[in-house]
Amino acid sequence: MIAYSRFTKRFGARNAVEDLTLRIEPGEAVALLGPNGSGKTTTLKAAAGLVQPTSGTVHVGTPGQPACDRDARAWLSFLPQRVAFPESLTGREVIEFYRRLRGVDGSYADTALKLAALNGSSGRPVGTYSGGMVQRLGLAVALLPASPLLLLDEPTAALDPDGLCAFYGVMERRKAVGQTIFFTSHHLGDAERLADRFAVLIEGRLVALLTTRELADRLSARGVLRLRLESPPADLLDRVRRLAPRATWSGDELIVPGPAAGRPPVIDLVRDSGAAILGLTAEEGRLDMFYRELTGGLR
């Protein structure tokens, strides 16, 4: 459905994306993760035919067509990161304009407005909308045609809880009928809920391609248990290291890196040692820490 083959895009002397090879299969949901400036938006725009490769190729559809070809765009619908509509048009007029542009049946207009959840404001000018309302309207426009492929750049940005619930519901229904979804996000919750695989870009390079379970395992392994103790026995650290070899002291805190599954035996051991637990915190692995480790691997 989408095939990047050694795709490279340069803007002047800067490589936005370098030598990307990635294939997204029909019916698959793939999240593109990475810190700001890692090339996610450029990658998505290339699939939408809005960015031409400096070298390499990007094909969409089945059979694949060059993404910049006009016919290729019939395969997809694209939501940009920054959504903007003429401020003098009402929400309903925006939906109607794009419905006609994409040749969508008129019966879908009310469905799209319901998705936008404008709370009775579909007759108001877009210039009076909040950022979240504009984002929901953009989602509704992107979802108007029943395109086989959805490209969504930060689709949950600015959405309130009601908007998030509506978005998740629509995406899960689209996945259930086999629509291909390729999206970027800074929110791990979005990615974990929707994605089958995760592609991680760092400095324009693909550095990891993981399933949901593989990403969860990597982040879990980077979690930390912190125990603030009183009167610990002198040999406690040695005993804990038999269970968690990377455990260490930081002042009166026992720091135990590792996955959540390994924490209960450590806590039991500490209690059995006679040490008093004055405080306990557990931190799960974070994407920003994971990114920094991957960035270090590029140096």
C-alpha positions as CSV (number, residue, x, y, z in Angstrom):
1,M,0.0,0.0,0.0
2,I,2.9,2.4,0.7
3,A,6.5,1.5,-0.3
4,Y,9.5,3.7,0.5
5,S,12.6,2.6,-1.3
6,R,15.8,4.4,-0.2
7,F,13.8,7.6,0.0
8,T,15.9,10.7,0.7
9,K,14.7,14.3,0.9
10,R,17.1,17.2,1.2
11,F,16.2,20.8,1.9
12,G,19.3,22.7,0.9
13,A,22.2,21.2,2.8
14,R,19.9,19.5,5.4
15,N,18.8,15.9,5.0
16,A,15.2,15.8,6.3
17,V,15.0,12.1,5.6
18,E,17.8,9.8,4.6
19,D,17.7,6.4,2.8
20,L,14.4,5.3,4.2
21,T,13.1,1.9,3.1
22,L,9.8,0.9,4.6
23,R,6.8,-1.0,3.4
24,I,3.3,-0.6,4.9
25,E,0.9,-3.4,3.9
26,P,-2.8,-3.1,3.1
27,G,-5.0,-3.0,6.2
28,E,-2.1,-2.2,8.5
29,A,-1.9,0.6,11.0
30,V,1.6,2.0,11.4
31,A,2.7,4.8,13.8
32,L,5.6,6.9,12.8
33,L,7.4,8.0,16.0
34,G,10.3,10.3,16.7
35,P,11.3,13.6,18.3
36,N,10.6,17.0,16.7
37,G,12.6,17.5,13.5
38,S,13.1,13.8,12.9
39,G,11.5,13.8,9.5
40,K,8.1,12.4,10.3
41,T,6.0,15.1,8.5
42,T,8.3,15.0,5.4
43,T,7.9,11.3,5.2
44,L,4.1,11.5,5.4
45,K,4.0,14.4,2.8
46,A,6.1,12.2,0.4
47,A,3.4,9.5,0.6
48,A,0.7,12.2,-0.1
49,G,2.6,13.3,-3.2
50,L,3.3,16.8,-1.7
51,V,7.1,16.3,-1.4
52,Q,9.2,14.9,-4.3
53,P,12.1,12.6,-3.4
54,T,15.6,14.0,-3.8
55,S,16.5,10.4,-4.5
56,G,14.8,7.0,-4.1
57,T,11.1,6.3,-4.6
58,V,7.8,6.4,-2.9
59,H,4.9,4.3,-4.2
60,V,1.3,4.1,-3.0
61,G,-1.6,1.9,-3.9
62,T,-2.0,-1.6,-5.2
63,P,-0.3,-2.0,-7.6
64,G,2.0,0.7,-6.6
65,Q,2.1,4.1,-8.4
66,P,4.6,6.9,-7.8
67,A,3.1,9.0,-5.0
68,C,3.6,12.2,-7.0
69,D,1.4,11.0,-9.9
70,R,-2.1,12.5,-10.0
71,D,-3.8,9.1,-10.2
72,A,-2.0,7.9,-7.0
73,R,-3.9,10.5,-4.9
74,A,-7.2,8.7,-5.5
75,W,-5.9,6.0,-3.1
76,L,-5.5,8.3,-0.1
77,S,-6.8,11.0,2.2
78,F,-4.4,13.3,4.1
79,L,-4.7,15.3,7.3
80,P,-1.8,17.8,7.6
81,Q,-0.3,18.7,11.0
82,R,-1.6,22.3,10.8
83,V,-5.2,22.4,9.6
84,A,-6.6,25.7,8.2
85,F,-9.8,26.6,6.4
86,P,-11.2,29.9,5.1
87,E,-12.4,31.6,8.3
88,S,-15.5,33.1,6.7
89,L,-16.9,29.7,5.7
90,T,-19.1,27.8,8.2
91,G,-18.2,24.2,9.3
92,R,-21.0,22.9,7.1
93,E,-19.8,24.9,4.1
94,V,-16.3,23.5,4.5
95,I,-17.6,19.9,4.6
96,E,-19.8,20.6,1.6
97,F,-16.9,22.0,-0.4
98,Y,-14.6,19.0,0.2
99,R,-17.5,16.6,-0.3
100,R,-18.0,17.9,-3.8
101,L,-14.3,18.2,-4.4
102,R,-13.8,14.5,-3.7
103,G,-17.0,13.4,-5.4
104,V,-18.6,12.0,-2.2
105,D,-22.3,11.3,-1.9
106,G,-24.3,14.1,-0.2
107,S,-25.6,11.7,2.5
108,Y,-22.1,11.7,4.0
109,A,-22.1,15.4,4.9
110,D,-24.2,14.9,8.0
111,T,-22.1,11.9,9.0
112,A,-19.0,14.0,8.7
113,L,-20.5,16.8,10.8
114,K,-21.4,14.4,13.5
115,L,-17.9,13.2,13.6
116,A,-16.6,16.8,13.8
117,A,-18.8,17.1,17.0
118,L,-19.1,20.9,16.6
119,N,-21.8,21.0,19.3
120,G,-24.3,22.9,17.2
121,S,-21.7,25.2,15.7
122,S,-21.7,23.9,12.2
123,G,-23.5,27.1,11.0
124,R,-20.9,29.4,12.6
125,P,-17.8,30.8,10.7
126,V,-14.7,28.7,11.2
127,G,-12.9,31.9,12.4
128,T,-15.0,31.7,15.6
129,Y,-13.9,28.0,16.3
130,S,-11.4,26.9,19.0
131,G,-8.2,25.1,17.9
132,G,-9.8,21.8,19.0
133,M,-12.9,22.4,16.9
134,V,-10.8,23.2,13.8
135,Q,-8.8,20.0,14.4
136,R,-12.0,18.0,14.6
137,L,-13.3,19.6,11.4
138,G,-10.0,18.7,9.7
139,L,-10.4,15.1,10.8
140,A,-14.0,15.0,9.4
141,V,-12.8,16.4,6.0
142,A,-10.0,13.8,5.9
143,L,-12.4,11.0,6.7
144,L,-15.1,12.1,4.1
145,P,-13.9,9.8,1.2
146,A,-13.7,6.1,1.8
147,S,-10.1,6.1,0.7
148,P,-8.1,2.8,1.1
149,L,-5.3,4.8,2.8
150,L,-5.3,7.4,5.5
151,L,-2.3,9.6,6.2
152,L,-2.7,11.5,9.5
153,D,-0.1,13.9,10.8
154,E,-0.5,14.4,14.6
155,P,-4.3,13.7,14.3
156,T,-5.0,14.1,18.1
157,A,-3.3,17.4,18.5
158,A,-5.6,19.9,20.3
159,L,-8.4,17.3,20.7
160,D,-10.3,17.4,24.0
161,P,-11.5,14.1,25.7
162,D,-14.7,14.0,23.7
163,G,-12.8,14.5,20.5
164,L,-10.3,11.8,21.4
165,C,-13.1,9.3,22.1
166,A,-14.7,10.1,18.7
167,F,-11.4,9.8,17.0
168,Y,-10.5,6.4,18.5
169,G,-14.0,5.1,17.7
170,V,-13.7,6.0,14.0
171,M,-10.1,4.7,13.7
172,E,-11.0,1.4,15.3
173,R,-14.0,1.0,12.9
174,R,-11.8,2.0,9.9
175,K,-9.2,-0.6,11.0
176,A,-11.9,-3.3,11.3
177,V,-12.9,-2.8,7.7
178,G,-9.3,-3.1,6.5
179,Q,-8.4,0.6,5.9
180,T,-4.7,1.3,5.9
181,I,-3.6,3.9,8.4
182,F,-0.2,5.6,8.6
183,F,0.1,8.3,11.2
184,T,2.5,10.3,13.3
185,S,2.1,11.0,17.0
186,H,4.0,12.3,20.0
187,H,1.5,10.5,22.3
188,L,2.4,6.9,23.1
189,G,-1.2,6.2,24.1
190,D,-2.4,7.0,20.6
191,A,0.2,4.8,19.1
192,E,-0.3,1.8,21.4
193,R,-4.1,1.9,21.0
194,L,-4.1,2.1,17.2
195,A,-0.9,0.8,15.7
196,D,0.2,-2.7,14.6
197,R,3.8,-1.6,14.1
198,F,5.9,1.4,15.1
199,A,8.6,3.0,12.8
200,V,11.0,5.2,14.7
201,L,12.8,8.0,12.9
202,I,15.8,9.8,14.5
203,E,17.5,12.5,12.6
204,G,15.8,11.4,9.4
205,R,16.9,7.8,9.6
206,L,14.8,4.7,10.4
207,V,16.4,3.3,13.5
208,A,13.8,0.9,14.7
209,L,10.7,-1.0,13.4
210,L,8.8,-2.7,16.2
211,T,5.6,-4.5,16.9
212,T,3.4,-3.3,19.7
213,R,4.8,-6.0,22.0
214,E,8.4,-5.2,21.1
215,L,8.0,-1.5,21.9
216,A,6.2,-2.3,25.2
217,D,9.1,-4.6,26.2
218,R,11.7,-2.0,25.3
219,L,10.0,0.7,27.3
220,S,9.3,-1.6,30.2
221,A,13.0,-2.6,30.4
222,R,13.8,1.1,30.9
223,G,11.5,1.5,33.9
224,V,12.9,2.3,37.4
225,L,11.8,1.4,40.9
226,R,12.9,3.8,43.7
227,L,12.8,2.8,47.3
228,R,13.6,5.3,50.1
229,L,14.7,3.1,53.0
230,E,15.5,3.4,56.7
231,S,18.0,1.2,58.5
232,P,18.9,-1.1,55.6
233,P,21.3,-4.0,56.3
234,A,24.8,-3.5,55.0
235,D,24.5,-6.4,52.5
236,L,21.1,-5.4,51.1
237,L,22.5,-4.1,47.8
238,D,24.4,-7.3,47.1
239,R,21.3,-9.3,47.8
240,V,19.1,-7.1,45.5
241,R,21.7,-7.3,42.7
242,R,21.1,-11.1,42.6
243,L,17.6,-10.2,41.3
244,A,18.4,-6.9,39.6
245,P,22.1,-6.6,38.6
246,R,21.9,-2.9,37.8
247,A,20.6,-1.8,41.2
248,T,22.4,1.0,43.0
249,W,22.3,3.4,45.9
250,S,21.5,7.1,45.5
251,G,21.6,8.6,49.0
252,D,19.0,6.8,51.0
253,E,17.2,5.6,47.9
254,L,17.7,2.2,46.4
255,I,17.4,2.5,42.6
256,V,16.3,-0.6,40.7
257,P,16.2,-0.3,36.9
258,G,14.2,-2.9,35.0
259,P,10.7,-4.0,34.0
260,A,7.7,-4.0,36.2
261,A,7.5,-7.8,36.4
262,G,10.8,-7.8,38.4
263,R,9.7,-5.4,41.1
264,P,7.6,-7.5,43.5
265,P,10.5,-9.9,44.3
266,V,12.7,-6.9,45.1
267,I,10.1,-5.3,47.3
268,D,9.6,-8.6,49.1
269,L,13.3,-9.0,49.6
270,V,13.7,-5.5,51.1
271,R,10.8,-6.1,53.5
272,D,12.2,-9.4,54.6
273,S,15.6,-7.7,55.3
274,G,14.1,-5.6,58.0
275,A,14.6,-2.3,56.3
276,A,11.7,0.2,56.7
277,I,10.3,1.4,53.3
278,L,9.7,5.2,53.8
279,G,8.8,5.9,50.1
280,L,8.2,4.0,46.9
281,T,7.9,5.2,43.3
282,A,7.8,3.4,40.0
283,E,8.6,5.1,36.8
284,E,7.9,3.5,33.4
285,G,10.2,3.9,30.5
286,R,9.5,7.0,28.4
287,L,9.7,7.6,24.7
288,D,12.1,10.6,25.1
289,M,14.6,8.4,27.0
290,F,14.3,5.8,24.3
291,Y,14.9,8.4,21.6
292,R,18.0,9.6,23.4
293,E,19.4,6.1,23.5
294,L,18.7,5.6,19.8
295,T,20.2,9.0,19.0
296,G,23.4,7.9,20.8
297,G,23.6,4.9,18.6
298,L,23.9,7.2,15.6
299,R,26.9,9.1,16.8
